[in-house]
Amino acid sequence: MKHDPIAYTYETNIHCPKCAEERFGRGIHGFIAEDSYDSEGNLVGVVPSWDSWCNQEWDEFPCGSCGQKLGYYKTL
């Protein structure tokens, strides 16, 4: 769906939805990583498709687990 997150943040990295689901599963409401914490004690974050970094000049970044290309981040 167009409003689904394009990535998740955990373990000090960015991960694709498939890897996040494999790691954390889905919560009772059907969302990936719902109320989940990584091994560092941090709540798993969501990167929505409308985030400001999606509309800038970026270099591609890979999933921290499988290496799949997820999107682009701004180069400084």
Buried (B, 14 or more C-beta within 10 A) or exposed (E): EEEEBBBBBBBEBBBBBEBBBEBBEEEEEEBBBBEBEBEEEEEBEBBEEEEEEBEEEEEEBBBBBEEEEBBBBEEE
